[in-house]
Amino acid sequence: MPSTLTTPTTTVGTDVWRPLEDTDNAAAVSVVLKLRGETCDVDCLYCFEKRKLAPGGAQITVQQIRRLGQIFGERPLAIELHGGEPLTVGKHAMAALLDELAAQPTVHRVHLQTNGVRLDGEWLDLFDAHYPSLHIGISMDGDEQGNSWRIGYDGTAIYPHIVNTLHLLADRGRTCGIVTVVTPAVLGRAAQVIDHIASFDAVRAVHLLPAFDTTVTQPLKAPGRRTSPSRLSQARAVGAQGAAWAITPAQYAEFVLEAAARWIGAGHFRRIKLDPAVATIRRLKGLDTAHCHFAAHKCSHVFTAYPDGRFGSCDELPWPQAHLLPIAAARSERDITEAQHANPLLTAGQELMTKCLSCPYRAVCGGGCTATRWRMVKATGSDDAYCAHRARLIDGMAHLLAAPEHPAGAHCLRAHWWPLAPNVMDDTDAFLARWDDPAAPHSRARLRASDHGDINAAGLPGEQAGGLDPHHSQWRERIEDRVWPLVDTITRNWKAVTYDSCQGHAHTGTSLPPSAFRVGLLPRTRTEYAALAARLCHMLAAADGYLPPAITAHGARTDLTSARTGRRHPVLNLTLTPAPGGTWANYFTGLHQAVRTLTHVARHTPAVTGCACALRPPRPTREAR
């Protein structure tokens, strides 16, 4: 994808990017107030705000805050107090700002993000007096080693100050969230880092942010004649290959999955919200989330105000390109939306999202972060690595959601999230009970006539519905011939439950699209889910290279919904699809051979305890054997 800023050629779906004017006044907007621009009392080496060379020294005024209510009218406002360091405004100015925010009826949430160095009892007393419901966020990159990039101008660590602040918050009965930047200092130690953060009683949320700074190749210049120890450290950490604190998207995905596994396994989820894990889980369950990386309310619903009067989009976007208009020039929300449509950066951001239209992860992923995509495309010409890490995160979280007691399966590279809609059974619990009970009553099933060959299609009123099992007299006759050997192997040898199958149909001469070959597995328990996922991985690994070039085999994670209870059951699907660039004609020519190969491999794939990816990772390209 080109990195030039152009007009979108495809309309982005509103489930990925929803314009501000397409939401009613009940939809909140987030406004980040850079109270002192980039002015800060510490000099974290990776600080992105200082790289924007935002104006320091000045500060946001009460009049500017009052202006927000005039611009957005009745729309709810979520206010983020940022910097630099917001506490550098001083106590008198902060009190006035909080009083103004408390007086505005549309401000429903105020969050303060601080490095914690200045926070003390007097500050907490001020918050209690002027905005008691203020949410506090502390920037802390895990344990002491993880915070090695967070230093003062004199080069000394600020970690001890953060620890003191967290203890103070707990002593005062206050809670907070933690923002942790994932750098090489924490890679490979996710469990240790999460346990350390959870050891502080005040912590109620953790947000893991990636340091995708491989494009940072120049250190910041010293603001004066004397170069501070912190800037000397930064100069040593930055080179032509990027910054030493940078990580790759793939590394970030693995860290989040390891952190989520520990968060679940250690029971930290009972007290602490972990993102992006929670946002991913909510989207996998079909629920909404306020996390803009997973929701449609992206950059068009996020704004940033600077002390010099600049008003623009999300602060993670590059400035001044993200600037929309002076806040004094905005008379109403319409002025804001007109400036958004005229902004080339936002136009380019929407164009990046057009690739999401055909992505199977779209409903869960939500398109991710526009700013991160834009930086990657600008630097490398492609955001494919970003998309791959989002998919990896969703695949792994889908496993942790289905089998949390078996976290190793989250690192399987062959089992992918693949939503099916609809994927519904009349009564899944009754079907599972009937499958394992030979004495269960089995009335004759009259299934809907269909060329799709679904063995578990819904029955008609008054007759058995919800699927056939091996004890049913019609079991064999209702399974199509081409898919039967594999279904028989999976149900007889693997002793697994199949809830659906199709032998694949070209539907020649009809308006129906071709149907792919598939077999659906319905695990009885979480443990069986993990075991079947691992066995499928070994089966696909053994078949890799032996299938016809026109066909690709997939292990898919998805959900089966019980119509009676509404409960979602995690299931696994084995599917054969046309290989990338292949045709359906070639697919059906080689399908019989592919099914024979998979059936043979399935018969010789034993039960295993872990997937095959560690020893036999998927090959990026097909190689004929």
Buried (B, 14 or more C-beta within 10 A) or exposed (E): BEBEBEEBEEEBBEEBBBBBBEBEEEBBBBBBBBBBBBBBBBBBBBBBBBBBEBBBEBBBBBEBBEBBBEBBEEBBBBBBBBBBBBBBBEBEBBBBBBBBBBEBEBBEBBBBBBBBBBBEEEBBEBBEEBBEEBBBBBBBBBBBBBBBBBBBEEEEBBBEBBBBBBEBBBEBEBBBBBBBBBBBBBBEBBBBBBBBBBEBBBBEBBBBBBBBBBEBEEBBEBEEEEBBBBBEBBBEBBEEEBBBBBBBBEBBBBBBBBBBBBBBBEEBBEEBBBBBBBBBBBBBEEEEBEBBBBBBBBBBBBBBBBBBBBBBBBBBBBBEBBBBBEBEEBEEBEBBBBBBEEBEBBBBBBBBBBBBEEBBBBBBBBBBBBBBBBBBBBBBEBBBBBBEBBBBBBBBBBBBBBBBEBBBBBBBBBBBBBBBEEBBBBBBBBBBEBBEEEEEEBEEBEBEEEEBBBBBBBBEEEEBBBBBBBBBEBBEEBBBEBBBBBBBBBBEBBEBBBBBBBBBBBEEEEEEEBBBBBBBBBBBEBEBBBBBBBBBBBBBBBBBEBBBBBBBBBBBBBBBBBBEEEEBBBBBBBBBBBBEEBEBEBBBEBBBEBBEBBBBBBBEBEEBEBBBBEEBEEEEEBEEE
